[in-house]
Amino acid sequence: MLIMNNIKKVFRTDLVETHALRDFSLEVNEGEFVAVTGPSGSGKTTFLNITGMLETFDGGSYSLDGKDVSQLNDNQRSQLRNEKIGFIFQSFNLIPDLNLFDNVDVPLRYRGFSAKDRKQRIENALERVGLSARMKHLPSQLSGGQQQRVAIARALAGEPRFLLADEPTGNLDSLMARQVMQLLEEINQQGTTVIMVTHDAELARRAQRNIHIVDGQVSDYQKLQPVLNVAEPETASA
Amino acid sequence: MFTYYLKLSWLSIKRTPMITALMVIAIGMGIGVSMTVLTVNYLMGKDPIPSKSGELFHVQLYTYGEGMGNSRVDDEFPYQVTYQDGMNLHQSDIPTRKTRSLATGFSVIPTKADQTPFLESARAIDSDFFAMFKIPFIYGEVWNKTVDVSPKNVIVIGKELNEKIFSGENSVGREINLGGDLFTVVGVIDDWQPTPRFYDLNNGSFNSSERLFLPFSLLPVLELPSWGNNNGWKTEIINTYEDRLRSESLWNQYWVELNTSKQKEEYIDWIDGYISEQKKLERFTHEKAGVSLKNVTQWLNYNTVVSSDNSILVGLAFMFLAVCMINTLGLLLSKFLNRAPEIGVRRALGASRRTIFFQHLVDVGIIGLAGGLVGLGLSQIGLMGVKSLYSDYNDLVQMDMTLMIGSITIAIISSVLAGMYPAWVICKTNPSVYLKIQ
């Protein structure tokens, strides 16, 4: 379970102070599929980075699976991230000179699994995304959709509780985007909590819950409804 | 994890071969120059006989007259002793071993028809010399102790000379013609080249050791010439060799082996008694008249075998290494920052800052290792250059295992030190900045 209360995040330069998130509160239950939408610069990615503990925050509280994130040091945050969170990015972010096997291996290495265990997990993860036959290929030898599937395999190999996806279909054509979305839905159905940032209203509609962020705050649902053209969900957003 | 870091380092090198090559060359040059200078300096100052250096003492007697002294050293003691003092010191049975020593030489007249006579330096010594300085024999042994008193034309030769004259055979019992006198070979010693040549620093600290060793007792019989330094401080009329032996001229060396401090104290007392006797005979008239015993290390320091100039040179060489490492630091910073997006991904996938930091230190360690190996090769070239410029340093061009391991270690440590800042910078980078834009 993920609970954020009154999270504040300010980016400061010598001249400018930007409030990326203001009193941002949210609860995400286990097994949910949450889509996060909002205009550019509204704080979606900052929210995702704080959720993934890649950014610190300046105020409020954040608890992930009962652990108060603000009390953890870098090592503990990294360990928690490695164990509980999988990331999927818009630009896939595969390491170009590692083959698919080694790319999927990266988070497992930091987890400290044995070689045998890692091999098993990598093979399973790549099989799940339909790329087990291409383990020795480099990312550059794959299409965009295939690369994103490898990124999903990498995110899933460690069996995380949360999958954070930052515009996972942003660089894909509509066919590929549908395939990736379908995969995310399958993953969610198997119990993984998915939080997906997207600009795509159609994809957002397929999520169980939608969060709309405007100016660093969760917008109220009425403002969101005309954008998404969906009925009010039963689980109210924070 | 370490093997994983090694794998990543290899990938990193393959990804940026040019920048890696530049770093390896920079480190290699720094190590090459600094290790060349350090090797020469280290070998100049190293203990040439570590197992016994504390038990072997060079004897100095202050035999100068009033108003005289050796201005080159603080205590003004002469480096050498007179022949008569050497003879008198030899009367004491307190030292475990003792030897007089004189640099001399001969014209060697070979028996082989195809060889022409050649000059060869030699050393007149007592039989204890070989055991004192741990000189290994290949064939035969040293002459009998009685020869130290009753001279006999016997000789110990070096391995190289044995090769030259006797084609490397066991030449014990064979004769060798030295300046017209026939000598019987009693022993052949293995290669022996103490560096520095501590037993006679007065005649070239880094000269080659002699290859001919004959009994000191032959000195008055054959009227052996001195091929070393002769320090005369007193106006004396010397017409005959006999005059020379009786003179106050300083041209011999004297070494003793004293195994305990008690033995050393007794020996000093004995020499003090000898000095008192000599004073009564109106020798040793200077108020400083006395004795000084210096062990091998003290003797090397006393003679400033490694001059302060060398230390300055070592300092400059390491400053050059520092400049090379600063350049490497800049290249590392550039290389690492280019990898920031990948590091962002790794951080997102669970790598901690500490993990990233160590990954990069392994990276620079590998580059340092490669630089160290290149530097080792360059330092060998540097040492050959030293050899070609200074013939005295012929024996200093060999890098021993300590120096080789030292080179690699210095290269790795200095690289890791240079890499710490870039590694710190990259592990402190906010990963989220790169995840969006990669």
Chai-1 contact restraints between the chains, C-beta under 6 A:
chainA,res_idxA,chainB,res_idxB,connection_type,confidence,min_distance_angstrom,max_distance_angstrom,comment,restraint_id
A,N49,B,S432,contact,1.0,0.0,6.0,A-B,restraint_1
A,L54,B,A348,contact,1.0,0.0,6.0,A-B,restraint_2
A,L54,B,P431,contact,1.0,0.0,6.0,A-B,restraint_3
A,L54,B,S432,contact,1.0,0.0,6.0,A-B,restraint_4
A,E55,B,S432,contact,1.0,0.0,6.0,A-B,restraint_5
A,D74,B,S352,contact,1.0,0.0,6.0,A-B,restraint_6
A,D74,B,R353,contact,1.0,0.0,6.0,A-B,restraint_7
A,N75,B,S352,contact,1.0,0.0,6.0,A-B,restraint_8
A,S78,B,G350,contact,1.0,0.0,6.0,A-B,restraint_9
A,S78,B,S352,contact,1.0,0.0,6.0,A-B,restraint_10
A,R81,B,G350,contact,1.0,0.0,6.0,A-B,restraint_11
A,N82,B,G350,contact,1.0,0.0,6.0,A-B,restraint_12
A,F87,B,A348,contact,1.0,0.0,6.0,A-B,restraint_13
A,F89,B,L435,contact,1.0,0.0,6.0,A-B,restraint_14
A,S91,B,Q438,contact,1.0,0.0,6.0,A-B,restraint_15
A,N93,B,V345,contact,1.0,0.0,6.0,A-B,restraint_16
A,N93,B,Q438,contact,1.0,0.0,6.0,A-B,restraint_17
A,I95,B,E342,contact,1.0,0.0,6.0,A-B,restraint_18
A,D97,B,L11,contact,1.0,0.0,6.0,A-B,restraint_19
A,D97,B,R15,contact,1.0,0.0,6.0,A-B,restraint_20
A,V106,B,L349,contact,1.0,0.0,6.0,A-B,restraint_21
A,P107,B,L349,contact,1.0,0.0,6.0,A-B,restraint_22
A,P107,B,G350,contact,1.0,0.0,6.0,A-B,restraint_23
A,R109,B,Y4,contact,1.0,0.0,6.0,A-B,restraint_24
A,Y110,B,G350,contact,1.0,0.0,6.0,A-B,restraint_25
A,Y110,B,A351,contact,1.0,0.0,6.0,A-B,restraint_26
